[in-house]
């Protein structure tokens, strides 16, 4: 089994705890579902945010989805003038037998503009995605 990187990014509407967590959960849920990722196969995960976001640790979204044993790290992105604002990124280190070309990286909302070459996903049904997320929430309120 090889460790592969799975990337994803999204944007949030505002710098609030709920907006950061909701959008991070959506991104992580899509990464999980599109790639068939089980938490026990994740070596670690890095969550980053642009410097205009600081209302919550985005890794808490993973804890809420039951990733209690996965090592998580939060950080800020390097500030580059005119870069995409209010952006959350995730890098998962996933132990898998899938070849790199078979991994689906997820870029949604305004983050599609970061990697249009990787953003050819079918349209996301966010209502259905929220139902899936609600079924998987653990209620964990601790920090990443």
MARPADO-630590 format. One record per residue (C-alpha): residue number from 0; z, x, y; residue in one letter. Coordinates in Angstrom, 1 decimal, padded with zeros to 4 digits. Each point is the difference from the previous one (the first is absolute). Example, Ala and Ser with C-alpha at 12.3 -4.5 7.8 and 13.67 -1.06 7.14 Angstrom:
! MARPADO-630590
<site 0, <007.8, 012.3, -004.5>, 'A'>
<site 1, <-000.7, 001.4, 003.4>, 'S'>
***
This chain:
! MARPADO-630590
<site 0, <000.0, 000.0, 000.0>, 'X'>
<site 1, <-000.9, 001.3, 003.5>, 'X'>
<site 2, <001.7, -000.7, 003.3>, 'X'>
<site 3, <-002.5, -001.6, 002.4>, 'X'>
<site 4, <000.3, -000.9, 003.7>, 'X'>
<site 5, <-000.5, -003.7, 001.0>, 'X'>
<site 6, <-000.3, -000.5, 003.7>, 'X'>
<site 7, <000.2, -003.1, 002.1>, 'X'>
<site 8, <000.4, -001.0, 003.7>, 'X'>
<site 9, <000.6, -003.2, 002.0>, 'X'>
<site 10, <000.9, -001.0, 003.5>, 'X'>
<site 11, <002.9, -002.1, 001.2>, 'X'>
<site 12, <000.0, -002.5, 002.8>, 'X'>
<site 13, <003.1, 001.2, 001.7>, 'X'>
<site 14, <002.9, 002.5, -000.3>, 'X'>
<site 15, <002.4, -002.4, -001.7>, 'X'>
<site 16, <001.9, 000.4, -003.3>, 'X'>
<site 17, <-001.7, -003.1, -001.4>, 'X'>
<site 18, <-003.5, 001.0, 001.0>, 'X'>
<site 19, <000.4, 003.5, -001.4>, 'X'>
<site 20, <001.4, -001.2, -003.3>, 'X'>
<site 21, <-002.5, -002.9, -000.5>, 'X'>
<site 22, <-003.0, 002.1, 000.7>, 'X'>
<site 23, <001.3, 002.9, -002.1>, 'X'>
<site 24, <000.8, -002.3, -002.9>, 'X'>
<site 25, <-003.6, -001.5, 000.2>, 'X'>
<site 26, <-001.5, 003.5, -000.1>, 'X'>
<site 27, <002.1, 001.2, -002.8>, 'X'>
<site 28, <-000.6, -003.2, -002.0>, 'X'>
<site 29, <-003.7, 000.5, 000.3>, 'X'>
<site 30, <000.2, 003.6, -001.1>, 'X'>
<site 31, <002.1, -001.0, -003.0>, 'X'>
<site 32, <-002.3, -002.9, -001.0>, 'X'>
<site 33, <-003.3, 001.6, 000.5>, 'X'>
<site 34, <000.9, 003.1, -001.9>, 'X'>
<site 35, <002.4, -001.4, -002.7>, 'X'>
<site 36, <002.9, 002.2, 001.2>, 'X'>
<site 37, <003.4, -000.4, -001.7>, 'X'>
<site 38, <003.0, 001.4, 001.9>, 'X'>
<site 39, <001.1, 002.2, -003.0>, 'X'>
<site 40, <-003.3, 001.9, 000.3>, 'X'>
<site 41, <000.5, 000.8, 003.7>, 'X'>
<site 42, <001.3, 003.6, 000.6>, 'X'>
<site 43, <000.7, -000.6, 003.7>, 'X'>
<site 44, <-001.3, -001.8, 003.1>, 'X'>
<site 45, <-000.4, 001.1, 003.6>, 'X'>
<site 46, <000.0, -002.6, 002.7>, 'X'>
<site 47, <-001.1, 001.0, 003.5>, 'X'>
<site 48, <-000.2, -001.9, 003.3>, 'X'>
<site 49, <-001.5, 000.7, 003.4>, 'X'>
<site 50, <002.5, 000.9, 002.6>, 'X'>
<site 51, <-000.1, -003.4, 001.6>, 'X'>
<site 52, <001.8, -001.5, -003.0>, 'X'>
<site 53, <003.7, 000.6, -000.7>, 'X'>
<site 54, <001.6, -003.4, -000.6>, 'X'>
<site 55, <000.5, 000.5, -003.8>, 'X'>
<site 56, <-000.7, 002.5, -002.8>, 'X'>
<site 57, <-003.2, -001.1, -001.7>, 'X'>
<site 58, <001.2, 001.2, -003.3>, 'X'>
<site 59, <002.5, -002.9, -000.1>, 'X'>
<site 60, <-003.0, -002.1, -000.9>, 'X'>
<site 61, <-000.3, 001.9, -003.3>, 'X'>
<site 62, <003.7, -000.5, -000.7>, 'X'>
<site 63, <-000.4, -003.7, 000.7>, 'X'>
<site 64, <-002.8, -000.1, -002.6>, 'X'>
<site 65, <002.3, 001.6, -002.6>, 'X'>
<site 66, <-000.8, 003.7, 000.3>, 'X'>
<site 67, <003.6, 001.0, -000.3>, 'X'>
<site 68, <-000.5, 003.2, -002.0>, 'X'>
<site 69, <-003.1, 001.4, 001.8>, 'X'>
<site 70, <000.7, 002.8, 002.5>, 'X'>
<site 71, <-001.2, -001.1, 003.4>, 'X'>
<site 72, <-000.4, 001.8, 003.3>, 'X'>
<site 73, <-000.7, -001.3, 003.6>, 'X'>
<site 74, <-001.5, 002.0, 002.8>, 'X'>
<site 75, <-002.0, -000.3, 003.2>, 'X'>
<site 76, <-003.7, 000.8, 000.2>, 'X'>
<site 77, <-001.1, 002.8, 002.2>, 'X'>
<site 78, <-000.7, -001.5, 003.4>, 'X'>
<site 79, <-003.7, 000.4, 000.9>, 'X'>
<site 80, <-001.2, -001.5, 003.3>, 'X'>
<site 81, <-002.0, -003.2, -000.5>, 'X'>
<site 82, <000.9, -000.2, -003.7>, 'X'>
<site 83, <000.5, -003.4, -001.6>, 'X'>
<site 84, <003.2, -001.6, 001.3>, 'X'>
<site 85, <002.7, -001.8, -002.0>, 'X'>
<site 86, <-001.2, 001.4, -003.3>, 'X'>
<site 87, <001.9, 000.4, -003.3>, 'X'>
<site 88, <-001.4, 002.3, -002.7>, 'X'>
<site 89, <001.1, 000.4, -003.6>, 'X'>
<site 90, <-000.7, 002.9, -002.4>, 'X'>
<site 91, <001.0, -000.7, -003.6>, 'X'>
<site 92, <000.3, 002.8, -002.5>, 'X'>
<site 93, <-001.0, -001.9, -003.2>, 'X'>
<site 94, <000.0, 001.3, -003.5>, 'X'>
<site 95, <-003.1, -001.5, -001.7>, 'X'>
<site 96, <-002.8, 000.7, -002.4>, 'X'>
<site 97, <-002.5, -001.5, 002.5>, 'X'>
<site 98, <-002.5, 002.5, 001.5>, 'X'>
<site 99, <000.2, 000.4, 003.8>, 'X'>
<site 100, <-003.3, -001.9, 000.5>, 'X'>
<site 101, <001.5, -003.0, -001.7>, 'X'>
<site 102, <002.9, -000.4, 002.5>, 'X'>
<site 103, <-000.2, -002.6, 002.6>, 'X'>
<site 104, <001.4, 001.1, 003.4>, 'X'>
<site 105, <001.0, -002.9, 002.2>, 'X'>
<site 106, <-000.8, -000.3, 003.8>, 'X'>
<site 107, <000.6, -003.4, 001.5>, 'X'>
<site 108, <000.2, -001.7, 003.4>, 'X'>
<site 109, <-000.9, 002.4, 002.9>, 'X'>
<site 110, <000.6, 003.0, -002.4>, 'X'>
<site 111, <-003.4, -000.8, -001.5>, 'X'>
<site 112, <-001.4, 002.1, 002.9>, 'X'>
<site 113, <001.7, 003.1, -001.3>, 'X'>
<site 114, <-002.0, 000.1, -003.2>, 'X'>
<site 115, <-002.9, -002.4, 000.0>, 'X'>
<site 116, <-001.4, 001.8, -003.0>, 'X'>
<site 117, <003.0, -001.0, -002.0>, 'X'>
<site 118, <000.4, -003.5, 001.4>, 'X'>
<site 119, <-002.5, -001.9, -002.0>, 'X'>
<site 120, <002.5, -002.3, -001.6>, 'X'>
<site 121, <-000.5, -003.7, -000.8>, 'X'>
<site 122, <001.6, -002.1, 002.7>, 'X'>
<site 123, <003.8, -000.2, -000.3>, 'X'>
<site 124, <001.5, -003.4, -000.5>, 'X'>
<site 125, <003.2, 000.7, 002.0>, 'X'>
<site 126, <001.6, -003.4, -001.0>, 'X'>
<site 127, <-000.4, 000.8, -003.7>, 'X'>
<site 128, <001.2, 003.6, 000.6>, 'X'>
<site 129, <003.2, -001.3, 001.8>, 'X'>
<site 130, <000.7, -002.3, -003.1>, 'X'>
<site 131, <-000.3, 003.1, -002.2>, 'X'>
<site 132, <002.3, 001.9, 002.3>, 'X'>
<site 133, <002.6, -002.8, 000.0>, 'X'>
<site 134, <000.1, 000.0, -003.8>, 'X'>
<site 135, <000.7, 003.7, 000.0>, 'X'>
<site 136, <002.6, 000.3, 002.8>, 'X'>
<site 137, <003.4, 001.3, -001.2>, 'X'>
<site 138, <001.9, -000.6, 003.3>, 'X'>
<site 139, <000.9, 003.6, 000.2>, 'X'>
<site 140, <001.0, 000.7, 003.6>, 'X'>
<site 141, <000.8, 003.7, -000.2>, 'X'>
<site 142, <-002.1, 002.7, 001.7>, 'X'>
<site 143, <-002.7, 002.2, -001.5>, 'X'>
***
